[in-house]
Amino acid sequence: MKRMLSFGMCIIALVLMVSCSSSSATPGAALKGYVEELKAGNYEKFVEGIAFKDDLAAEQIQEQKAMWTSLLQEKTGKEFEKQGGLNGIEILSEEISEDGNSAVVTFKMMYGDGSEKEDSQNMVKKDGKWLMDINK
């Protein structure tokens, strides 16, 4: 009985670990999650997905995050509104570097007015998490 309980707890822990980590296990999945936050108007959460330069002090990073959040609140909502809202994102491809620490994700954004836009986003892996690289 004790072994069954231990085995059951191990399975539950494994399922929880996989479900928590799978949302950003790939650069495309991470980008899709960030865009979903943007779509929902959660600008702060979207900005958490940006990789800031390593040489910035913590207060400089906070200033940058505040600037990006403000900019997104001002501009993004209006742009999405012009296009009938953002319906979603489709990941078209991921090209992960040999060292596994950077990637280019090609995606398509679909808007409410039926228009679509293809683009690509550089991604970088920091502390095991895929973030959007805006420094290039």
KABEL-V844694 format. One record per residue. N is the residue number from 0. SS is DSSP state (helix for helix, strand for strand, loop for the rest). D_CENTER is the distance of its C-alpha to the mean C-alpha in whole Angstrom. Layout:
n	ss	d_center
N	SS	D_CENTER
N	SS	D_CENTER
This chain:
n	ss	d_center
0	loop	43
1	helix	41
2	helix	40
3	helix	38
4	helix	37
5	helix	35
6	helix	34
7	helix	32
8	helix	31
9	helix	29
10	helix	28
11	helix	26
12	helix	25
13	helix	23
14	helix	22
15	helix	20
16	helix	19
17	helix	17
18	helix	16
19	helix	14
20	helix	13
21	helix	12
22	helix	9
23	helix	7
24	loop	11
25	loop	10
26	helix	8
27	helix	8
28	helix	7
29	helix	4
30	helix	3
31	helix	6
32	helix	5
33	helix	3
34	helix	6
35	helix	8
36	helix	8
37	helix	9
38	helix	12
39	loop	13
40	loop	14
41	loop	12
42	helix	12
43	helix	12
44	helix	9
45	helix	7
46	helix	9
47	loop	8
48	loop	5
49	strand	8
50	strand	11
51	loop	14
52	loop	17
53	loop	19
54	loop	22
55	loop	21
56	loop	23
57	helix	21
58	helix	23
59	helix	21
60	helix	18
61	helix	18
62	helix	20
63	helix	17
64	helix	15
65	helix	18
66	helix	18
67	helix	15
68	helix	15
69	helix	18
70	helix	18
71	helix	15
72	helix	17
73	helix	20
74	helix	19
75	helix	16
76	helix	18
77	helix	21
78	helix	20
79	helix	18
80	helix	22
81	helix	24
82	loop	22
83	loop	22
84	loop	19
85	strand	16
86	strand	16
87	strand	13
88	strand	12
89	strand	13
90	strand	12
91	strand	15
92	strand	15
93	strand	14
94	strand	16
95	strand	15
96	loop	18
97	loop	21
98	loop	20
99	loop	17
100	loop	15
101	strand	14
102	strand	13
103	strand	13
104	strand	11
105	strand	13
106	strand	12
107	strand	15
108	strand	14
109	strand	17
110	strand	19
111	loop	21
112	loop	24
113	loop	24
114	loop	22
115	strand	20
116	strand	18
117	strand	17
118	strand	15
119	strand	13
120	strand	10
121	strand	11
122	strand	9
123	strand	11
124	strand	11
125	strand	13
126	loop	14
127	loop	13
128	strand	9
129	strand	7
130	strand	6
131	strand	7
132	strand	11
133	loop	13
134	loop	16
135	loop	17
